Amino acid sequence: QEVSQTGNTTIRFRTPTGVDAATDTITITWPTGFDVSIIVLTDIDFSHGAVSGYETDETLAATPAAG
């Protein structure tokens, strides 16, 4: 993303077994030069579901939960 340019990115992927345990992690690595410093929590929406169009929206926390 270039400085002073707005962007809207949708990331979709499938997992063979899901992400259902507290020890499961999803990591997104942006390309070199991509400026993520201006992204704030309210810029991010997270949803999941077995079929597109029937996703469940989740609430994201500003800090990770204990454990």
N, C-alpha and C positions, 0 to 999 in steps of 0.2 A: 504494500500500500504506500502510495506516495504521500508525503506531507501535504496537508491542506486538501486532500482528496477524500471524499466520503467513499465508503465501501460497504457492501453487504455480502457476506459470504455464508453459504449454506454448506455444511459438511454432513454428508450422509454415508453411513457404512453399515455393514452387517458383520455380526460375529457368529461363529459356528455354535457357540454354547452360551452366548449372552454374557452380560456383565452383571453378576448377581451377588457376588461375595464382597465383603468389606475389604478384602485384599486385592480385588480386581482394580486395575488402573487403566484409564484411557489417556494416552499422551499424544498431543498434537504438536508437531515440530514445523514451525514456519520457515520459509526460505530466508537465507541471509539477506539482510536489508529490509525485511518486512517490519514495519514499525508497529509493535503491539503496545507501546508505552501509553497510548491514549485510550486503550480499551478499558472500560470500567465494567463492573459486575452487571449493571443494568443494560449494557449493550448485548448481553448474552442470553439467549433462550435455549433451554434444554428440553427435549422431548424424546420419547422412545415408544416403540410399538412394533407389533408383529407385521402390520400392513400399513403402507403409506396411506395417510388420510384418517387413520384411527389411532394416532399417537396420543400418549399421555404426557401432559406438560408437568415438569418438575420445578420445584423451588430450589434455587441455588443459594448457598450460604457464602458469606464474605470470608469466612475462615473455615478450615476443615474441622470436622467433628472429631472428638476424642476416639482413639482406637483405630 
